[in-house]
Amino acid sequence: MSKIKKVVLAYSGGLDTSVILKWLQDTYQCEVVTFTADLGQGEELEPARAKALQFGIKPEQIYIDDLREEFVRDFVFPMFRANTIYEGEYLLGTSIARPLIAKRLIEIVNETGADAICHGATGKGNDQVRFELGAYALKPGIKVIAPWREWDLLSREKLLNYAETHGIPIDMKHRQGGSPYSMDANLLHISYEGRHLEDPNAEAEEDMWRWTVSPENAPDAAEYLTLDYAHGDIVAINGEALRAHEVLAKLNELGGKHGIGRLDLVENRYVGMKARGCYETPGGTIMLKAHRAIESITLDREAAHLKDELMPRYASMIYNGYWWSPERVALQALIDNTQQHVNGTVRLKLYKGNVMVVGRDSKTDSLFDPTVATFEDDAGAYDQIDANGFIKLNALRLRIAAKRNAS
């Protein structure tokens, strides 16, 4: 084994990472620092501390960090300024969390003098790429331990047997068939994969969903809300100023109540396989709709179209783990520059799985001119005769080509 003295482990306290913690101690015989990120997953995080202590981790080597505000402010909001979706549907809830986790892993490496990081991502998934590209971008010489690419514990049964052999506490649910899905949650979304969902033709079971009611069971009365924007980010809901993570938490609550944000998707993974997953992203779904609405009246036409052209490339950068790349940073600068005048208010109606824009206004930055756009008498604000030359000039190449083709 390589000479690793201290490793920082991305640690949830669940079955996989608890096995990894013991495996690191036995295999590498190194000191382990555990890092657990609070990204708003809604779970009690203190059990992770108790389990780490049980395996001899020093209290000062246990990091449980509240990263909710940084996550939304510095990662989710910048992504939504670009109206980012992957393959036309996916709002990148898992992908956008990984660069922050990688960043904090490297910060802890620097704080503790560790010489390696370790993650629990499998060799089949995208997260191994995202964690490691982020780590190498931030600390080129860092060593990475990826147990799923080293050990032979490649089945759930082998993991359970290892845990029992080494005295690792196992939730009874694992021995009784286990949680039916592999789940990842943060403030932006919760994802479900595996088991029943491995058949792409099987409908997701209703009792799987945790954040949203079914649209059929959503309230029969619509709910209206108002979002205030400053430089492309939501700063208040219904007139109440909120911090970034509070904005997303509130929109999750409202969206979930009205059955908004469910997605069943087969995506193309970085490693080449297709994988089926289901996602709940109620707040993100509302944010995407509202942001496009405020941009529709404040953003120049060609700037908006350029953003739309670049967005799929930007989405792929995030999905494939290139958040810390120079091209993503450069593209972010362009996107953020377009947001300087994206200020104003959007009014929405939420009803049975739908988000409907019912109004948008910007007192200072609107490019919508009613005197030009009106169907009534515009008092000379727009001379319709000007369209003659515009149309003829744009038709010139078409007319020349048509004459050639007719000859």
C-alpha positions as CSV (number, residue, x, y, z in Angstrom):
1,M,0.0,0.0,0.0
2,S,1.1,3.6,-0.6
3,K,2.4,5.4,2.4
4,I,-0.7,7.3,3.6
5,K,-0.6,8.5,7.2
6,K,-3.8,10.5,7.5
7,V,-6.9,10.5,5.3
8,V,-10.0,12.6,5.3
9,L,-13.1,10.5,4.7
10,A,-16.4,11.9,3.3
11,Y,-18.5,10.2,5.9
12,S,-22.3,9.9,6.2
13,G,-22.4,7.4,9.0
14,G,-24.4,5.0,6.8
15,L,-23.6,1.4,6.1
16,D,-21.2,2.0,3.2
17,T,-19.1,4.7,4.8
18,S,-19.1,3.0,8.2
19,V,-17.6,-0.1,6.5
20,I,-15.1,2.2,4.7
21,L,-14.0,3.8,7.9
22,K,-13.1,0.4,9.4
23,W,-11.6,-0.8,6.1
24,L,-9.3,2.2,6.0
25,Q,-8.1,1.6,9.5
26,D,-7.4,-2.1,8.7
27,T,-6.1,-1.8,5.2
28,Y,-4.1,1.4,5.3
29,Q,-3.4,1.5,9.0
30,C,-3.7,5.2,8.9
31,E,-5.3,7.9,10.9
32,V,-8.8,8.8,9.7
33,V,-10.5,12.2,9.8
34,T,-14.2,12.1,9.2
35,F,-16.2,14.8,7.4
36,T,-20.0,15.0,7.3
37,A,-21.6,17.8,5.3
38,D,-25.0,19.2,6.3
39,L,-26.4,20.2,2.9
40,G,-30.0,20.3,4.2
41,Q,-30.6,16.6,3.7
42,G,-33.0,16.7,6.7
43,E,-31.4,13.9,8.6
44,E,-30.0,13.9,12.1
45,L,-26.2,14.1,11.7
46,E,-25.1,13.5,15.3
47,P,-25.2,9.6,14.9
48,A,-22.3,10.0,12.5
49,R,-20.3,11.5,15.3
50,A,-21.2,8.7,17.7
51,K,-20.2,6.1,15.2
52,A,-16.9,7.8,14.4
53,L,-16.1,8.0,18.1
54,Q,-16.9,4.3,18.5
55,F,-14.2,3.5,16.0
56,G,-11.6,5.5,17.8
57,I,-11.7,8.8,15.8
58,K,-10.6,11.6,18.0
59,P,-13.3,14.2,18.7
60,E,-11.2,17.0,17.1
61,Q,-10.9,14.8,14.0
62,I,-14.6,14.7,13.5
63,Y,-16.0,17.4,11.2
64,I,-19.7,17.9,10.9
65,D,-20.2,21.2,9.0
66,D,-23.3,23.2,8.2
67,L,-22.8,24.1,4.6
68,R,-26.4,24.9,3.7
69,E,-26.0,28.6,3.1
70,E,-22.8,28.2,1.1
71,F,-24.3,25.4,-0.9
72,V,-27.3,27.5,-2.1
73,R,-25.6,30.9,-2.3
74,D,-22.4,29.8,-4.1
75,F,-23.4,26.8,-6.1
76,V,-27.2,26.4,-6.5
77,F,-28.0,30.1,-7.2
78,P,-25.1,30.5,-9.7
79,M,-26.3,27.4,-11.6
80,F,-29.9,28.7,-11.7
81,R,-28.8,32.0,-13.1
82,A,-28.0,30.0,-16.2
83,N,-31.4,28.2,-16.2
84,T,-29.5,25.0,-16.1
85,I,-31.0,21.6,-17.0
86,Y,-29.2,18.5,-18.1
87,E,-30.6,16.5,-21.1
88,G,-33.7,18.7,-21.1
89,E,-35.0,17.6,-17.7
90,Y,-32.6,17.0,-14.9
91,L,-32.0,20.0,-12.5
92,L,-28.6,18.5,-11.3
93,G,-29.4,18.2,-7.7
94,T,-26.7,15.6,-6.9
95,S,-24.1,17.0,-9.3
96,I,-24.1,20.5,-7.9
97,A,-23.4,19.3,-4.4
98,R,-20.2,17.4,-5.2
99,P,-17.9,20.4,-5.9
100,L,-18.7,21.8,-2.5
101,I,-18.0,18.5,-0.8
102,A,-14.7,18.3,-2.7
103,K,-13.8,21.8,-1.7
104,R,-14.4,21.2,2.0
105,L,-12.5,17.8,1.9
106,I,-9.4,19.7,0.6
107,E,-9.8,22.5,3.1
108,I,-9.8,19.8,5.9
109,V,-6.8,18.1,4.3
110,N,-5.0,21.5,4.6
111,E,-6.2,22.1,8.1
112,T,-5.2,18.6,9.5
113,G,-2.1,17.9,7.4
114,A,-3.7,14.8,5.8
115,D,-2.2,13.4,2.7
116,A,-5.3,11.7,1.1
117,I,-9.0,11.9,0.8
118,C,-11.5,9.0,0.5
119,H,-15.0,8.8,-0.8
120,G,-17.6,6.1,-1.0
121,A,-18.7,6.5,-4.7
122,T,-18.8,3.3,-6.7
123,G,-16.9,2.7,-9.9
124,K,-20.1,2.7,-11.9
125,G,-21.3,6.2,-11.0
126,N,-20.6,9.8,-11.8
127,D,-19.7,10.9,-8.3
128,Q,-16.3,9.3,-8.3
129,V,-15.4,11.6,-11.2
130,R,-16.9,14.7,-9.6
131,F,-15.2,14.2,-6.3
132,E,-11.8,13.5,-7.8
133,L,-11.8,16.1,-10.5
134,G,-12.7,18.7,-7.9
135,A,-10.0,17.5,-5.5
136,Y,-7.3,17.5,-8.2
137,A,-8.3,20.9,-9.4
138,L,-8.0,22.3,-5.9
139,K,-4.9,20.3,-4.7
140,P,-3.1,18.6,-7.6
141,G,-0.9,16.4,-5.5
142,I,-3.7,14.9,-3.3
143,K,-3.9,11.2,-3.1
144,V,-7.4,9.6,-3.5
145,I,-8.6,6.4,-2.0
146,A,-11.7,4.9,-3.7
147,P,-12.5,1.7,-1.9
148,W,-15.1,0.5,-4.4
149,R,-12.3,0.4,-7.0
150,E,-10.0,-1.5,-4.6
151,W,-11.8,-3.9,-2.4
152,D,-13.8,-7.1,-3.1
153,L,-16.9,-6.1,-1.1
154,L,-18.9,-5.6,-4.3
155,S,-22.3,-6.7,-3.1
156,R,-24.7,-5.6,-0.3
157,E,-24.4,-9.0,1.3
158,K,-20.6,-8.8,1.5
159,L,-20.9,-5.3,3.1
160,L,-23.3,-6.6,5.7
161,N,-21.2,-9.6,6.5
162,Y,-18.1,-7.3,6.9
163,A,-20.0,-5.0,9.2
164,E,-21.2,-7.9,11.4
165,T,-17.7,-9.4,11.5
166,H,-16.2,-6.1,12.6
167,G,-18.9,-4.9,15.0
168,I,-20.2,-2.1,12.9
169,P,-23.8,-1.3,13.9
170,I,-26.4,-2.3,11.3
171,D,-29.9,-0.9,11.1
172,M,-32.4,-3.7,11.1
173,K,-33.8,-2.4,7.9
174,H,-30.7,-3.6,6.1
175,R,-31.2,-7.2,7.2
176,Q,-35.0,-7.1,6.6
177,G,-34.6,-6.2,2.9
178,G,-33.2,-2.8,3.3
179,S,-34.3,0.6,2.2
180,P,-35.8,-0.1,-1.3
181,Y,-33.9,2.7,-2.9
182,S,-30.4,4.3,-3.0
183,M,-31.1,7.9,-2.0
184,D,-29.2,11.2,-2.0
185,A,-30.7,14.3,-0.5
186,N,-29.8,17.9,-0.1
187,L,-31.7,21.2,-0.1
188,L,-32.1,21.2,-3.8
189,H,-33.4,17.6,-4.3
190,I,-33.8,14.0,-3.2
191,S,-32.9,11.2,-5.7
192,Y,-34.0,7.6,-5.8
193,E,-32.2,4.8,-7.6
194,G,-32.0,1.0,-7.6
195,R,-34.3,-1.9,-6.7
196,H,-37.7,-1.4,-8.2
197,L,-36.5,1.5,-10.4
198,E,-33.9,-0.6,-12.2
199,D,-36.7,-1.6,-14.6
200,P,-37.2,1.6,-16.6
201,N,-40.7,0.5,-17.6
202,A,-41.9,0.2,-13.9
203,E,-43.8,3.1,-12.5
204,A,-42.4,4.5,-9.3
205,E,-44.4,3.5,-6.2
206,E,-46.4,6.3,-4.7
207,D,-45.0,5.7,-1.2
208,M,-41.5,6.2,-2.4
209,W,-41.8,10.0,-2.7
210,R,-40.9,11.9,0.5
211,W,-41.1,15.6,-0.2
212,T,-44.1,15.9,-2.5
213,V,-47.7,14.9,-2.4
214,S,-49.1,13.4,-5.6
215,P,-50.7,16.1,-7.8
216,E,-54.0,14.2,-7.4
217,N,-53.8,14.7,-3.7
218,A,-52.6,18.3,-3.7
219,P,-54.9,21.1,-2.4
220,D,-57.9,21.9,-4.6
221,A,-57.2,25.6,-4.2
222,A,-54.3,27.3,-6.0
223,E,-51.7,29.2,-4.0
224,Y,-50.2,32.4,-5.1
225,L,-46.7,33.6,-4.2
226,T,-44.4,36.5,-5.1
227,L,-40.7,36.3,-5.6
228,D,-38.4,39.3,-5.5
229,Y,-35.2,39.2,-7.6
230,A,-31.9,41.0,-7.3
231,H,-29.2,40.4,-9.9
232,G,-30.8,37.1,-10.9
233,D,-31.2,35.6,-7.4
234,I,-34.3,35.4,-5.2
235,V,-34.0,37.6,-2.2
236,A,-37.6,37.6,-0.8
237,I,-40.7,35.5,-0.8
238,N,-44.1,37.2,-0.4
239,G,-42.2,40.3,0.8
240,E,-40.2,38.5,3.5
241,A,-36.4,38.9,3.0
242,L,-34.7,35.5,3.3
243,R,-31.2,34.1,3.2
244,A,-30.3,31.9,0.2
245,H,-30.8,28.5,2.0
246,E,-34.1,29.8,3.5
247,V,-35.4,30.7,0.1
248,L,-34.9,27.2,-1.2
249,A,-36.2,25.5,2.0
250,K,-39.4,27.7,1.7
251,L,-39.9,26.9,-2.0
252,N,-39.4,23.2,-1.3
253,E,-42.2,23.4,1.3
254,L,-44.6,25.2,-1.0
255,G,-43.8,23.1,-4.0
256,G,-44.0,19.8,-2.1
257,K,-47.4,20.8,-0.8
258,H,-48.7,21.3,-4.3
259,G,-47.1,18.2,-5.9
260,I,-44.5,20.1,-7.8
261,G,-41.1,18.8,-8.9
262,R,-41.3,15.1,-9.5
263,L,-39.2,13.6,-12.3
264,D,-38.7,10.1,-13.7
265,L,-35.6,10.1,-15.9
266,V,-33.2,7.8,-17.7
267,E,-30.0,9.7,-18.0
268,N,-26.7,9.2,-19.8
269,R,-24.0,8.7,-17.2
270,Y,-20.4,9.9,-17.5
271,V,-19.1,6.3,-17.6
272,G,-21.2,5.4,-20.6
273,M,-24.2,3.6,-19.2
274,K,-27.8,4.7,-19.0
275,A,-29.3,4.8,-15.5
276,R,-32.8,5.4,-14.4
277,G,-33.5,7.6,-11.4
278,C,-36.4,9.5,-9.9
279,Y,-36.1,13.0,-8.4
280,E,-38.0,15.4,-6.3
281,T,-36.9,19.0,-6.9
282,P,-39.9,21.2,-5.8
283,G,-38.1,24.4,-5.0
284,G,-35.7,24.1,-8.0
285,T,-38.7,23.6,-10.4
286,I,-40.3,26.8,-9.1
287,M,-37.0,28.7,-9.3
288,L,-36.4,27.7,-12.9
289,K,-39.8,28.8,-14.0
290,A,-39.6,32.1,-12.2
291,H,-36.1,33.0,-13.3
292,R,-37.0,32.6,-16.9
293,A,-40.0,34.9,-16.3
294,I,-38.0,37.7,-14.8
295,E,-35.4,37.4,-17.6
296,S,-38.1,37.6,-20.2
297,I,-38.6,41.3,-19.5
298,T,-35.2,42.3,-18.3
299,L,-32.7,40.5,-20.6
300,D,-31.8,41.6,-24.1
301,R,-32.9,39.2,-26.8
302,E,-29.5,38.2,-28.1
303,A,-28.0,37.9,-24.6
304,A,-30.9,35.6,-23.7
305,H,-30.5,33.5,-26.8
306,L,-26.7,33.2,-26.2
307,K,-27.4,32.0,-22.7
308,D,-29.8,29.4,-24.0
309,E,-27.2,28.2,-26.6
310,L,-24.5,27.9,-23.9
311,M,-26.6,26.4,-21.2
312,P,-26.4,22.7,-22.4
313,R,-22.6,23.1,-22.4
314,Y,-22.7,24.6,-18.9
315,A,-25.0,21.8,-17.7
316,S,-22.6,19.2,-19.0
317,M,-19.7,20.8,-17.2
318,I,-21.5,20.5,-13.9
319,Y,-22.8,17.0,-14.6
320,N,-19.4,15.7,-15.6
321,G,-17.5,17.2,-12.6
322,Y,-15.9,20.3,-14.2
323,W,-17.2,22.9,-11.7
324,W,-13.7,24.0,-10.9
325,S,-12.5,24.1,-14.5
326,P,-11.3,27.3,-16.2
327,E,-14.1,27.0,-18.8
328,R,-16.8,26.8,-16.2
329,V,-15.4,29.8,-14.3
330,A,-15.2,31.8,-17.6
331,L,-18.7,30.9,-18.6
332,Q,-20.0,31.8,-15.1
333,A,-18.5,35.2,-15.5
334,L,-20.4,35.7,-18.7
335,I,-23.7,34.5,-17.1
336,D,-23.3,36.6,-14.1
337,N,-22.6,39.7,-16.2
338,T,-26.0,39.2,-17.9
339,Q,-27.7,39.2,-14.5
340,Q,-26.9,42.8,-13.5
341,H,-30.3,44.0,-14.7
342,V,-32.3,40.9,-13.8
343,N,-34.1,42.6,-11.0
344,G,-37.8,42.7,-10.2
345,T,-40.8,40.6,-9.1
346,V,-42.4,37.5,-10.4
347,R,-45.9,36.3,-9.4
348,L,-46.7,32.6,-9.6
349,K,-49.7,30.3,-9.1
350,L,-49.1,26.8,-7.7
351,Y,-51.7,24.2,-8.5
352,K,-51.7,20.4,-8.6
353,G,-48.1,19.8,-9.9
354,N,-48.0,23.0,-12.0
355,V,-46.1,26.3,-11.7
356,M,-47.8,29.0,-13.6
357,V,-46.4,32.5,-14.1
358,V,-49.2,35.1,-13.7
359,G,-47.1,38.3,-13.6
360,R,-43.7,39.8,-13.9
361,D,-42.5,43.3,-13.3
362,S,-39.3,45.3,-13.0
363,K,-39.6,49.0,-12.0
364,T,-36.0,49.7,-12.9
365,D,-34.8,47.3,-15.5
366,S,-37.7,46.2,-17.7
367,L,-37.1,46.2,-21.5
368,F,-40.8,45.7,-22.2
369,D,-42.2,48.9,-23.7
370,P,-46.0,48.8,-23.9
371,T,-46.1,51.8,-26.2
372,V,-44.2,49.8,-28.8
373,A,-45.8,46.4,-28.2
374,T,-49.5,47.5,-28.0
375,F,-52.1,46.3,-30.5
376,E,-53.9,49.7,-30.1
377,D,-52.8,53.0,-31.6
378,D,-49.1,53.4,-30.7
379,A,-49.1,57.1,-31.6
380,G,-46.1,56.6,-33.9
381,A,-43.9,54.8,-31.5
382,Y,-43.4,52.0,-34.1
383,D,-43.5,52.6,-37.9
384,Q,-44.8,49.4,-39.4
385,I,-43.6,50.5,-42.9
386,D,-40.1,49.8,-41.7
387,A,-40.8,46.1,-41.9
388,N,-40.8,46.2,-45.7
389,G,-37.1,46.7,-46.0
390,F,-36.3,44.3,-43.1
391,I,-38.3,41.5,-44.7
392,K,-36.9,42.1,-48.2
393,L,-33.3,42.1,-47.0
394,N,-33.8,38.9,-45.0
395,A,-35.5,37.3,-48.0
396,L,-32.9,38.3,-50.5
397,R,-30.7,35.2,-50.2
398,L,-33.8,33.0,-50.3
399,R,-35.1,34.6,-53.5
400,I,-31.7,34.3,-55.2
401,A,-31.5,30.6,-54.2
402,A,-35.1,30.0,-55.5
403,K,-34.2,31.5,-58.9
404,R,-31.1,29.3,-59.2
405,N,-33.1,26.2,-58.2
406,A,-35.8,27.0,-60.7
407,S,-33.4,27.3,-63.6
